[in-house]
C-alpha cells in the first residue's frame, strides 16, 4: 500500500516517493520498468523524484507492472495533479459587467 503523505511534503514528491518505494521493494530496475511500461528511464526518474506529475494512466500502469494496487495511489495522484495546475490563468480579455454595459446600437448606413 502507498505510504501516506506527511503534511509538510509536497504532493508531487509524495506521489513520486510512493511508486519509487514500490519499485525498490520489487527489485525491478528503471531500465526493465522502462521496457514494461514503455516510458523512458529519464521520465521515470523525474516521476520518482516528484519533479514531474505523470498522467494517471502512467501511475496506474506503473502500479500494475510492480504488482501494486493503483487504488492505493489515486489520492496521492489527485493531490499532486491539483497542486501542479495552480490558479487558472486569465484570458487577457476584460470581464464585462452586464449591469453596467450599454446596449449596442444598430449601425445604419
N, CA and C of each residue as an Amber inpcrd file, in Angstrom:
protein
   327
   0.8360000  -1.1780000   0.0000000   0.0000000   0.0000000   0.0000000
   0.8790000   1.2390000   0.0000000   0.4050000   2.3030000  -0.6430000
   1.1650000   3.5380000  -0.7250000   1.2450000   4.1880000   0.6460000
   2.4030000   4.7520000   0.9230000   2.5760000   5.4290000   2.2090000
   1.7920000   6.7320000   2.1960000   1.2650000   7.0990000   3.3680000
   0.5550000   8.3690000   3.4680000   1.5510000   9.5110000   3.4030000
   1.0810000  10.6350000   2.9150000   1.9230000  11.8060000   2.7290000
   2.0120000  12.5940000   4.0270000   3.2210000  12.8880000   4.5110000
   3.3380000  13.7770000   5.6590000   2.7940000  15.1530000   5.2850000
   2.2480000  15.8780000   6.2470000   1.6170000  17.1620000   5.9780000
   2.5340000  18.1660000   5.3090000   3.8290000  18.1150000   5.6190000
   4.7370000  19.1170000   5.0770000   5.3770000  18.7110000   3.7500000
   5.0620000  17.5500000   3.2270000   5.6630000  17.0920000   1.9810000
   4.8330000  17.5580000   0.7960000   5.4900000  18.0330000  -0.2360000
   4.7990000  18.4690000  -1.4360000   4.0850000  17.2790000  -2.0680000
   2.8790000  17.5000000  -2.6020000   2.1150000  16.3930000  -3.1830000
   2.8530000  15.6510000  -4.3030000   3.5600000  16.3690000  -5.1650000
   4.2710000  15.7020000  -6.2700000   5.3940000  14.8100000  -5.7400000
   6.0630000  15.2560000  -4.7010000   7.1390000  14.4410000  -4.1140000
   6.5680000  13.2120000  -3.4130000   5.4290000  13.3970000  -2.7500000
   4.7810000  12.2550000  -2.0890000   4.3600000  11.2280000  -3.1250000
   3.8130000  11.7060000  -4.2400000   3.4240000  10.7950000  -5.3190000
   4.6540000  10.0940000  -5.8790000   5.7250000  10.8140000  -6.0780000
   6.9450000  10.2100000  -6.6150000   7.5380000   9.1670000  -5.6870000
   7.4950000   9.4590000  -4.3850000   8.0920000   8.5470000  -3.4030000
   7.3630000   7.2110000  -3.3400000   6.0380000   7.2410000  -3.4180000
   5.2510000   6.0090000  -3.2360000   5.5440000   4.9480000  -4.3080000
   5.4690000   5.2570000  -5.6050000   5.8040000   4.2070000  -6.5830000
   7.3000000   3.8780000  -6.6150000   8.1380000   4.8670000  -6.2570000
   9.5800000   4.5830000  -6.1840000   9.8460000   3.5390000  -5.1060000
   9.1870000   3.6860000  -3.9630000   9.3330000   2.6940000  -2.8910000
   8.8390000   1.3290000  -3.3530000   7.7350000   1.3210000  -4.0790000
   7.1930000   0.0740000  -4.6250000   8.1960000  -0.5460000  -5.5970000
   8.8020000   0.2750000  -6.4240000   9.8000000  -0.1960000  -7.3940000
  11.0160000  -0.7750000  -6.6890000  11.4790000  -0.1030000  -5.6580000
  12.6550000  -0.5870000  -4.9210000  12.3680000  -1.9150000  -4.2230000
  11.1770000  -2.0230000  -3.6330000  10.8220000  -3.2890000  -2.9650000
  10.7100000  -4.4290000  -3.9720000  10.2960000  -4.1030000  -5.1920000
  10.1150000  -5.1470000  -6.2070000  11.4490000  -5.6520000  -6.7510000
  12.5020000  -4.8170000  -6.6360000  13.8000000  -5.1830000  -7.2090000
  13.8870000  -4.9010000  -8.6950000  12.8500000  -4.3550000  -9.2620000
  12.8030000  -4.0390000 -10.6940000  13.6650000  -2.7980000 -10.9600000
  14.5120000  -2.8480000 -11.9800000  15.3480000  -1.6980000 -12.3170000
  14.5440000  -0.6990000 -13.1450000  15.0250000   0.5370000 -13.2070000
  14.3600000   1.5390000 -14.0450000  14.3600000   1.1070000 -15.5090000
  15.4510000   0.5050000 -15.9570000  15.5400000   0.0510000 -17.3520000
  14.4970000  -1.0280000 -17.6680000  14.3230000  -1.9780000 -16.7650000
  13.3430000  -3.0320000 -17.0340000  11.9160000  -2.4830000 -16.9260000
  11.7130000  -1.5340000 -16.0170000  10.4010000  -0.8990000 -15.8890000
  10.1040000  -0.0510000 -17.1310000  11.1390000   0.5870000 -17.6410000
  11.0140000   1.3740000 -18.8730000  10.4650000   0.5030000 -20.0050000
  10.9570000  -0.7020000 -20.1090000  10.5220000  -1.6200000 -21.1620000
   9.0940000  -2.0900000 -20.9480000   8.7540000  -2.4400000 -19.7230000
   7.4220000  -2.9980000 -19.4790000   6.3170000  -1.9450000 -19.5170000
   6.6280000  -0.7040000 -19.1590000   5.6100000   0.3430000 -19.1380000
   5.7250000   1.2670000 -20.3510000   6.8240000   1.1400000 -21.0910000
   7.0750000   1.9450000 -22.2850000   7.1870000   3.4330000 -21.9730000
   8.0050000   3.7200000 -20.9830000   8.3240000   5.0890000 -20.5760000
   9.8340000   5.1620000 -20.4370000  10.4220000   6.2580000 -20.8620000
  11.8750000   6.3810000 -20.7720000  12.3270000   6.3810000 -19.3130000
  13.5380000   5.8880000 -19.1000000  14.0550000   5.8660000 -17.7310000
  14.2370000   7.2760000 -17.1920000  14.4960000   8.2550000 -18.0610000
  14.6290000   9.6340000 -17.5880000  13.2780000  10.1810000 -17.1220000
  12.1920000   9.8160000 -17.8150000  10.8560000  10.2260000 -17.3700000
  10.5190000   9.5520000 -16.0480000  10.7980000   8.2680000 -15.9550000
  10.5510000   7.5620000 -14.6970000  11.3140000   8.2100000 -13.5510000
  12.5240000   8.5960000 -13.8180000  13.3490000   9.2350000 -12.8040000
  12.7210000  10.5590000 -12.3500000  12.2220000  11.3480000 -13.2960000
  11.5510000  12.6100000 -12.9470000  10.2800000  12.3550000 -12.1440000
   9.5240000  11.3340000 -12.5340000   8.2990000  10.9870000 -11.7950000
   8.6420000  10.5660000 -10.3670000   9.6670000   9.7270000 -10.2250000
  10.0340000   9.2100000  -8.9110000  10.6430000  10.2910000  -8.0090000
  11.2700000  11.3050000  -8.5980000  11.8020000  12.4220000  -7.8080000
  10.6990000  13.4090000  -7.4380000   9.5870000  13.3570000  -8.1480000
   8.4910000  14.2800000  -7.8860000   8.6450000  15.6110000  -8.5840000
   9.5240000  15.6780000  -9.5810000   9.6890000  16.9280000 -10.3150000
   8.6640000  17.0640000 -11.4400000   8.0530000  15.9480000 -11.8290000
   7.0040000  15.9370000 -12.8410000   5.8860000  15.0340000 -12.3500000
   4.6490000  15.4830000 -12.5210000   3.4940000  14.6530000 -12.1590000
   3.0480000  13.9070000 -13.4110000   3.1070000  12.5840000 -13.3760000
   2.7160000  11.8080000 -14.5560000   1.1960000  11.7760000 -14.7260000
   0.7410000  11.4550000 -15.9330000  -0.6980000  11.2540000 -16.1170000
  -1.1610000  10.0640000 -15.2730000  -2.4420000  10.0520000 -14.9210000
  -2.9690000   8.9520000 -14.1080000  -2.7210000   7.6030000 -14.7680000
  -2.8810000   7.5230000 -16.0760000  -2.6800000   6.2410000 -16.7790000
  -1.2620000   5.7040000 -16.5450000  -0.3000000   6.5830000 -16.4580000
   1.0820000   6.1660000 -16.2110000   1.2360000   5.6180000 -14.7910000
   0.6430000   6.3060000 -13.8250000   0.6950000   5.8220000 -12.4370000
   0.0380000   4.4540000 -12.3440000  -1.1100000   4.3170000 -12.9730000
  -1.8330000   3.0380000 -12.9680000  -0.9770000   1.9280000 -13.5820000
  -0.3610000   2.2180000 -14.7330000   0.4640000   1.2100000 -15.4000000
   1.6960000   0.8410000 -14.5780000   2.2890000   1.8320000 -13.9160000
   3.4420000   1.5510000 -13.0470000   3.0340000   0.6240000 -11.9030000
   1.9080000   0.9380000 -11.2890000   1.4320000   0.1070000 -10.1790000
   1.1970000  -1.3280000 -10.6300000   0.5440000  -1.4800000 -11.7640000
   0.2660000  -2.8320000 -12.2720000   1.5560000  -3.5750000 -12.5910000
   2.5220000  -2.8780000 -13.1960000   3.7940000  -3.5250000 -13.5510000
   4.5780000  -3.9410000 -12.3140000   4.3430000  -3.2330000 -11.1940000
   5.0730000  -3.5290000  -9.9560000   4.2270000  -4.3040000  -8.9580000
   3.1390000  -4.8890000  -9.4330000   2.2220000  -5.6770000  -8.5950000
   1.6400000  -4.8740000  -7.4330000   1.3840000  -3.5940000  -7.6860000
   0.7400000  -2.7450000  -6.6850000  -0.7070000  -2.5000000  -7.0680000
  -1.4760000  -1.9920000  -6.1380000  -2.8760000  -1.6710000  -6.3760000
  -2.9870000  -0.1950000  -6.7250000  -3.3750000   0.1400000  -7.9520000
  -3.4790000   1.5540000  -8.3430000  -4.3960000   2.3690000  -7.4330000
  -5.4170000   1.7530000  -6.8750000  -6.3380000   2.4810000  -5.9910000
  -5.6080000   3.0680000  -4.7830000  -4.5400000   2.4190000  -4.3460000
  -3.7690000   2.9080000  -3.2060000  -3.0400000   4.2180000  -3.5320000
  -2.8660000   4.5140000  -4.8020000  -2.0960000   5.6750000  -5.2340000
  -2.9640000   6.8090000  -5.7610000  -4.2460000   6.5570000  -5.9220000
  -5.1250000   7.5530000  -6.5480000  -5.1750000   8.8650000  -5.7630000
  -5.2960000   8.8020000  -4.4320000  -5.3790000  10.0450000  -3.6500000
  -4.0870000  10.8590000  -3.7460000  -2.9530000  10.1780000  -3.8270000
  -1.6820000  10.8830000  -3.9870000  -1.6150000  11.5810000  -5.3390000
  -2.0540000  10.8660000  -6.3890000  -2.0340000  11.4490000  -7.7250000
  -2.9770000  12.6490000  -7.8090000  -4.1790000  12.5400000  -7.2570000
  -5.1400000  13.6490000  -7.3120000  -4.5800000  14.8930000  -6.6290000
  -3.9450000  14.7170000  -5.4740000  -3.3600000  15.8590000  -4.7640000
  -2.2270000  16.4810000  -5.5770000  -1.3890000  15.6470000  -6.1670000
  -0.2710000  16.1530000  -6.9740000  -0.7770000  16.8370000  -8.2350000
  -1.7920000  16.2660000  -8.8510000  -2.3500000  16.8480000 -10.0620000
  -2.9590000  18.2150000  -9.7660000  -3.7000000  18.3160000  -8.6610000
  -4.2910000  19.6100000  -8.2730000  -3.2050000  20.6420000  -7.9920000
  -2.1490000  20.2340000  -7.3230000  -1.1040000  21.1850000  -6.9410000
  -0.3220000  21.6980000  -8.1460000  -0.2120000  20.9130000  -9.2020000
   0.5480000  21.3610000 -10.3700000  -0.2590000  22.2980000 -11.2530000
  -1.5680000  22.2220000 -11.1670000  -2.4080000  23.0660000 -12.0170000
  -2.3920000  24.5160000 -11.5810000  -2.3810000  24.7740000 -10.2880000
  -2.3360000  26.1340000  -9.7780000  -3.5620000  26.9330000 -10.1820000
  -3.5100000  28.2500000 -10.0000000  -4.6600000  29.0760000 -10.3520000
  -4.8420000  29.1540000 -11.8550000  -6.0710000  29.2900000 -12.2590000
  -6.3870000  29.3810000 -13.6790000  -5.9340000  30.7420000 -14.1830000
  -5.2150000  30.7250000 -15.2980000  -4.7220000  31.9610000 -15.8820000
  -5.8470000  32.6860000 -16.6040000  -5.8030000  34.0040000 -16.5800000
  -6.8030000  34.8050000 -17.2870000  -6.6220000  34.7130000 -18.7870000
  -7.6330000  35.0950000 -19.4980000  -7.5760000  35.0410000 -20.9500000
  -7.0420000  36.3160000 -21.5420000  -6.8880000  37.3380000 -20.6940000
  -6.4430000  38.6250000 -21.2050000  -7.6140000  39.4750000 -21.6630000
  -8.8020000  38.9070000 -21.6600000  -9.9870000  39.6500000 -22.0570000
 -10.5700000  40.3420000 -20.8430000 -11.0650000  41.5310000 -21.0650000
 -11.6710000  42.2900000 -19.9850000 -13.0280000  41.7020000 -19.6560000
 -13.2900000  41.4890000 -18.3710000 -14.5860000  40.9730000 -17.9560000
 -15.6050000  42.1050000 -18.0440000 -16.7630000  41.7890000 -18.5720000
 -17.7950000  42.7930000 -18.7610000 -18.8910000  42.5730000 -17.7330000
 -19.2650000  43.6400000 -17.0490000 -20.3670000  43.5810000 -16.1080000
 -21.6370000  43.9150000 -16.8790000 -22.5670000  42.9730000 -17.0480000
 -23.7410000  43.2150000 -17.8810000 -24.6430000  44.3110000 -17.3320000
 -24.5670000  44.6180000 -16.0440000 -25.4100000  45.6710000 -15.4810000
 -24.9030000  47.0580000 -15.8380000 -23.6200000  47.1670000 -16.1950000
 -23.0270000  48.4630000 -16.4770000 -22.9030000  48.6980000 -17.9770000
 -22.8790000  47.6590000 -18.7530000 -22.6550000  47.7550000 -20.1830000
 -23.8480000  48.3870000 -20.8850000 -23.5510000  49.3190000 -21.7800000
 -24.6170000  49.9340000 -22.5680000 -25.0160000  48.9850000 -23.6810000
 -26.2780000  49.0020000 -24.0660000 -26.6910000  48.1500000 -25.1750000
 -26.0370000  48.6110000 -26.4700000 -25.7960000  47.6920000 -27.3660000
 -25.2040000  48.0280000 -28.6610000 -26.2360000  48.7560000 -29.5090000
 -25.7340000  49.6930000 -30.2370000 -26.6100000  50.4360000 -31.1330000
 -26.4810000  49.8540000 -32.5210000 -27.5870000  49.8510000 -33.2120000
 -27.5740000  49.3550000 -34.5810000 -26.8080000  50.3510000 -35.4630000
 -26.0290000  49.8330000 -36.3580000 -25.2610000  50.6780000 -37.2740000
 -26.1210000  50.9060000 -38.5130000 -26.3280000  52.1570000 -38.8340000
 -27.1100000  52.4630000 -40.0400000 -26.1900000  53.0480000 -41.0690000
 -26.4850000  52.8060000 -42.3530000 -25.6230000  53.3280000 -43.3860000
 -26.1640000  54.5600000 -44.0250000
